[in-house]
Amino acid sequence: MGAALPLGDPAPADGALPDDLSIDQTTDFGAYLHVPFCRVRCGYCDFNTYTATELRGARQDQYADTLLREIDLAAGVLSAKGPPRPASTVFFGGGTPTLLPAGDLARMLGGVRDAFGLADGCEVTVEANPDTVTDDVVAHLAEAGVTRVSIGMQSAVPRVLAALDRTHTPENVARAVAAAKAQGLEVSVDLIYGAPGESLDDWRASLDAALALDPGHISAYALIIEEGTKLHRQISRGEVAAPDDDLQADMYELADEALAGAGFDWYEVSNWSRGASRRSRHNLAYWRGQDWWGFGPGAHSHVAGLRWWNAKHPAAYAQRLGAGESPAVGTERPDEQAQLLERVLLHSRIREGLDLAGLPADARLAVAGLVADGLVEGAAAVRGRLVLTLRGRLLADAVVRALTE
């Protein structure tokens, strides 16, 4: 059911933003809508998600109405700071958003449209489990204004899918992609590498299968073992082997080579697209530190440097909104040092890189060593940007440490 929420200051019951908070109206504004429902909990998953037996008083069929209440609250809170900014991006994540009826997702998107408006060319993404994607579902989503579907493929090898507790088949992935393309939607497929028992040949087969689907975007994430998950317990008991760091590095290099050969460019450490127009603009907003409101249980928001997060459980979330209160339970305003760390951590991950001019003098001095070690592109550094090399992407955490410690 997800990791514990961070510590912070109590959030005001009415959700009001601090009096001294000033919003830059030229900064893009995004909306994240969390749908916390799953049919089955995958063994590696640490997201704030719930199966039917874990809802304890929350009702899936009432969820859209509950979330619409938070949208109304957000509109009121933000109106006190200036005119509404139309949403540049909207992202339905989870969980499995497509476990809800497509009509509910359409109503939630309509709520964002009514409250804030949608900017011209707004990117509207829905994450989807292949088992829940049908021709009718994507037709309804496209009619509602969805422009992009992100499909959780994970692997093309059945035994790897089984190791991850995924219930879909490779055939379902192909059907889901075809259904989305038939409606003119952009398609991203998400992959995970380093599952127990997965070989380099297995990973190559998954990459080949993903490329054969001809999507515009591919994400490839290394499997991370999160404490408290089923997979963490299995590894602790010695039932399965922990991911091998060297093998995962080989898998990443293979992915970058295969994707580049197929016309994909990396634009974030774990994301590749066919051209800049097919990048996930919503996720780029996170990495660039732009503004977004996260709707739903456990969702996090960021506006003008202020962060806050909602009650985790769907029942607690619904109860607060039903009582006319904000679902936010904690808030924080990172200090200058924390802001620097976050900026380095996020901006160094993306292809456009980190602006070196904003770094302290000792951090700028460390860049020469990173170039010499082959972790940072020398030509980009001369232009004042820190851009990771392929080796640097593999050792991104070490780069961050060198710049911040």
C-alpha positions in Angstrom: 0.0 0.0 0.0 2.9 2.3 -0.6 5.7 3.8 1.4 5.0 6.0 4.4 4.3 9.6 3.8 7.1 12.1 4.5 7.2 14.1 7.7 6.2 17.7 7.4 4.1 20.5 8.9 0.3 20.0 9.3 -1.7 21.1 6.3 -4.5 23.6 6.9 -8.0 22.1 6.9 -9.2 24.4 4.2 -6.2 23.7 1.9 -5.3 27.4 1.7 -1.9 28.4 0.5 0.4 30.6 2.6 -0.3 34.3 2.3 3.3 35.0 1.2 3.3 32.4 -1.6 3.5 34.0 -5.0 2.6 32.0 -8.1 4.4 32.7 -11.4 1.5 32.7 -13.9 3.9 31.9 -16.7 4.9 28.5 -15.2 3.2 25.5 -16.7 0.6 23.9 -14.5 -0.2 20.1 -14.6 -2.8 17.9 -13.0 -2.0 14.4 -11.8 -5.0 12.2 -11.0 -4.2 9.2 -8.9 -6.5 6.1 -9.3 -5.4 3.8 -6.5 -7.1 0.5 -7.5 -5.5 -2.7 -8.7 -6.9 -6.2 -9.3 -3.7 -7.8 -8.1 -0.8 -6.4 -6.1 2.4 -7.0 -8.1 5.2 -8.4 -5.9 7.6 -5.5 -6.6 5.1 -2.6 -6.3 5.5 0.0 -3.6 2.9 2.5 -5.0 -0.1 3.7 -3.0 -2.5 1.1 -4.5 -5.3 -1.1 -3.1 -7.0 -4.3 -4.1 -10.7 -4.9 -3.4 -10.0 -6.6 -0.1 -7.9 -3.6 1.1 -10.4 -0.8 0.5 -12.0 -1.0 4.0 -14.9 1.4 3.6 -13.9 3.1 0.3 -16.0 2.5 -2.8 -14.5 2.3 -6.2 -17.8 3.2 -7.8 -17.9 6.5 -5.9 -14.2 7.4 -6.5 -14.8 9.8 -9.4 -17.3 11.9 -7.4 -14.9 12.1 -4.5 -12.0 13.2 -6.6 -14.1 15.8 -8.3 -14.7 17.4 -4.9 -10.9 17.8 -4.6 -10.8 19.5 -8.0 -13.5 22.0 -6.9 -11.5 22.6 -3.7 -8.3 23.2 -5.7 -10.0 25.6 -8.0 -11.1 27.7 -5.0 -7.7 27.6 -3.3 -5.8 28.6 -6.5 -8.3 31.4 -7.4 -7.2 33.2 -4.3 -3.7 33.5 -5.9 -4.7 34.7 -9.3 -6.5 33.7 -12.5 -6.6 29.9 -13.3 -3.8 28.6 -15.4 -5.0 26.1 -17.9 -3.5 22.6 -17.5 -0.7 22.0 -19.9 -0.7 18.3 -19.0 -3.0 15.8 -17.3 -1.9 12.4 -16.2 -4.0 9.6 -14.8 -1.7 7.3 -12.9 -2.1 4.5 -10.4 -2.8 1.8 -9.7 -4.7 0.9 -12.8 -6.8 3.9 -13.9 -8.5 1.8 -16.6 -10.0 -0.4 -13.8 -12.5 2.5 -13.5 -15.2 2.8 -16.2 -14.0 5.0 -19.1 -16.9 7.3 -18.3 -15.6 8.0 -14.8 -12.2 8.9 -16.2 -13.9 11.2 -18.7 -15.8 12.9 -15.9 -12.6 13.4 -14.0 -11.0 14.9 -17.0 -14.1 17.1 -17.5 -13.7 18.3 -13.9 -10.1 19.5 -14.7 -11.3 21.1 -17.9 -14.2 22.9 -16.1 -12.1 24.1 -13.2 -8.9 25.2 -15.0 -9.3 24.8 -18.7 -7.0 22.8 -20.9 -4.2 24.5 -22.7 -4.0 24.3 -26.5 -2.3 21.0 -27.3 -2.7 19.7 -23.7 -1.2 16.3 -23.3 -3.6 13.9 -21.5 -2.1 10.5 -20.6 -3.8 7.5 -19.1 -1.7 4.6 -17.7 -3.2 1.2 -18.5 -2.8 -2.4 -17.7 -3.0 -4.4 -21.0 -5.7 -6.6 -19.6 -8.0 -3.6 -19.2 -7.6 -2.0 -22.6 -10.3 -2.7 -25.2 -11.5 -1.0 -28.4 -14.5 0.4 -26.6 -12.4 1.8 -23.7 -9.9 3.6 -25.9 -12.6 4.9 -28.1 -14.3 6.5 -25.1 -11.1 7.9 -23.8 -10.2 9.4 -27.1 -13.6 11.0 -27.4 -13.2 12.5 -23.9 -9.9 14.2 -24.9 -7.2 11.7 -23.9 -4.2 12.0 -26.3 -1.8 9.4 -25.0 -1.8 5.9 -23.4 1.1 4.5 -21.3 0.8 0.7 -21.4 2.5 -1.4 -18.7 4.2 -4.1 -20.8 7.1 -4.8 -18.4 8.3 -7.8 -20.3 7.6 -10.0 -23.4 8.8 -13.2 -21.6 6.0 -15.1 -19.8 8.2 -16.4 -17.0 9.5 -12.9 -16.3 6.0 -11.6 -16.2 5.2 -14.4 -13.7 8.2 -13.4 -11.6 6.8 -9.9 -11.4 3.2 -11.2 -10.6 1.9 -9.6 -13.8 -1.3 -11.1 -15.0 -1.3 -10.0 -18.7 0.1 -11.9 -21.6 2.4 -10.5 -24.4 -0.6 -10.9 -26.8 -2.7 -8.6 -24.7 0.0 -5.9 -25.0 -0.1 -6.1 -28.8 -3.9 -5.9 -28.7 -3.8 -2.9 -26.4 -1.3 -1.0 -28.5 -3.3 -1.7 -31.7 -6.5 -0.5 -30.1 -4.9 2.8 -28.9 -3.3 3.4 -32.3 -6.6 2.8 -34.1 -8.0 5.8 -32.2 -5.0 8.0 -33.1 -3.6 8.0 -29.6 0.1 8.3 -28.9 1.5 5.1 -27.3 4.2 4.6 -24.7 5.2 1.1 -23.4 6.8 0.7 -20.0 9.4 -2.0 -19.4 11.2 -3.3 -16.3 14.5 -5.1 -16.3 16.4 -7.1 -13.7 13.5 -9.4 -12.6 14.5 -12.6 -10.7 15.7 -15.1 -13.3 15.7 -12.7 -16.2 18.7 -13.1 -18.5 20.2 -10.7 -21.0 18.6 -12.7 -23.8 15.2 -12.4 -22.1 15.7 -8.6 -21.9 16.8 -8.5 -25.6 13.6 -10.4 -26.5 11.5 -7.8 -24.6 13.2 -4.9 -26.3 12.7 -6.5 -29.7 9.0 -7.1 -28.9 8.5 -3.5 -27.7 10.2 -2.1 -30.8 8.0 -4.3 -33.0 5.0 -2.6 -31.6 6.3 0.7 -33.1 5.4 3.0 -30.2 6.5 6.6 -30.0 7.9 6.3 -26.5 9.5 3.6 -24.4 10.3 3.7 -20.7 12.8 1.1 -19.2 13.2 1.0 -15.5 15.6 -1.1 -13.4 13.8 -3.2 -10.9 14.3 -1.7 -7.4 13.5 -3.8 -4.4 11.4 -1.8 -2.1 11.2 -2.7 1.6 7.8 -4.1 2.6 7.0 -5.6 -0.8 6.4 -9.3 -1.4 9.6 -9.4 -3.5 11.6 -7.9 -0.7 10.3 -10.6 1.6 11.1 -13.3 -0.9 14.7 -12.1 -1.3 15.1 -11.7 2.5 14.1 -15.4 2.9 16.5 -16.5 0.1 13.7 -17.7 -2.1 14.8 -15.6 -5.1 18.0 -13.8 -5.9 18.4 -10.1 -5.6 18.9 -8.1 -8.8 22.5 -8.2 -10.0 23.9 -4.7 -10.4 26.3 -5.6 -13.2 23.7 -7.5 -15.1 21.3 -4.5 -14.8 24.0 -2.2 -16.1 24.5 -4.5 -19.1 20.7 -4.5 -19.7 20.7 -0.7 -19.6 23.5 -0.4 -22.1 21.7 -3.0 -24.3 18.5 -0.9 -24.1 20.2 2.3 -25.0 22.0 0.7 -28.0 18.8 -1.0 -29.3 16.6 2.0 -28.9 19.1 4.4 -30.4 19.4 2.0 -33.4 15.6 2.2 -33.8 15.5 6.0 -33.9 14.8 6.7 -30.2 16.7 9.4 -28.3 17.1 9.3 -24.6 15.7 12.4 -22.9 15.7 11.2 -19.3 17.8 8.4 -17.7 15.0 5.8 -18.1 13.0 7.3 -21.0 13.4 7.4 -24.8 11.2 8.8 -27.5 11.1 9.1 -31.3 11.6 12.9 -31.5 11.1 15.6 -28.9 7.4 15.9 -29.6 6.7 12.4 -28.3 8.3 12.9 -24.9 6.2 12.7 -21.8 5.7 16.4 -21.2 4.0 15.7 -17.9 6.9 13.8 -16.5 9.3 16.4 -17.8 7.4 19.0 -15.7 8.3 16.9 -12.6 12.0 16.8 -13.5 12.0 20.5 -14.3 10.4 21.4 -11.0 7.3 23.0 -12.5 3.9 23.3 -10.8 1.3 20.5 -10.5 -1.6 19.6 -8.3 -1.9 15.9 -7.4 -5.4 14.7 -6.9 -6.3 11.5 -5.1 -5.2 9.5 -2.0 -1.5 9.8 -1.3 -0.9 12.2 -4.2 1.7 14.9 -3.9 1.5 18.5 -5.2 4.0 21.2 -5.9 3.2 24.9 -6.4 5.7 27.7 -6.3 8.1 25.8 -4.1 5.5 24.6 -1.7 4.8 20.8 -1.4 1.9 19.0 0.2 0.5 15.4 0.2 -2.9 13.8 0.8 -4.1 11.2 3.2 -3.0 7.8 1.9 -6.0 5.5 2.3 -9.0 6.1 -0.1 -11.4 5.9 2.9 -9.5 8.6 4.8 -9.2 10.7 1.7 -13.0 10.4 1.0 -13.9 11.1 4.6 -12.0 14.4 4.7 -13.5 15.6 1.5 -16.9 14.5 2.6 -16.5 16.7 5.7 -15.7 19.7 3.5 -12.0 19.6 4.4 -8.8 19.4 2.3 -7.4 15.9 2.0 -3.9 17.2 2.5 -2.2 16.0 5.7 1.3 17.4 5.4 3.2 20.2 3.8 6.7 21.5 3.5 8.7 24.3 2.0 12.2 23.0 1.3 15.1 25.3 2.4 17.8 26.6 0.0 20.0 23.6 0.5 17.2 21.1 -0.1 16.2 23.0 -3.2 19.7 22.7 -4.5 19.9 19.0 -3.9 16.5 18.4 -5.6 17.5 20.6 -8.6 20.7 18.7 -9.1 19.0 15.3 -8.6 16.3 16.0 -11.1 17.9 18.3 -13.7 21.0 16.1 -14.1 18.7 13.2 -15.1 17.4 14.9 -18.3 19.0 15.4 -21.7 18.8 19.2 -21.5 21.0 18.9 -18.4 21.7 21.0 -15.4 22.5 24.7 -15.6 26.0 25.0 -14.0 25.6 28.7 -13.3 23.2 27.9 -10.5 25.6 25.7 -8.6 27.9 26.8 -5.8 31.5 27.4 -6.7 32.8 24.1 -5.1 30.2 22.1 -7.1 31.3 23.8 -10.4 34.9 22.9 -9.6 33.9 19.2 -9.3 32.6 19.2 -12.9 36.1 19.0 -14.4 36.7 15.7 -12.5 33.4 14.3 -13.7 34.3 15.1 -17.3 37.7 13.5 -16.8 36.0 10.4 -15.3 33.8 10.1 -18.4 30.6 10.8 -16.5 29.7 14.2 -18.0 29.9 15.4 -21.6 32.8 17.8 -21.9 31.4 19.9 -24.8 28.1 20.5 -22.9 30.1 21.5 -19.8 31.9 24.1 -21.8 28.5 25.5 -22.8 27.5 25.7 -19.1 25.3 22.6 -19.0 25.9 19.3 -17.1 24.8 16.4 -19.4 25.4 12.8 -18.4 27.3 10.4 -20.7 26.1 6.8 -21.0 28.5 5.9 -18.2 27.2 8.9 -16.2 23.6 7.7 -16.6 24.7 4.4 -15.1 26.3 6.2 -12.2 23.9 9.1 -11.9 23.8 8.9 -8.1 27.6 9.3 -7.9 27.4 12.4 -10.0 24.8 13.9 -7.7 26.9 13.1 -4.7 30.0 14.7 -6.3 28.0 17.9 -6.8 26.3 18.1 -3.4 28.6 16.6 -0.8 
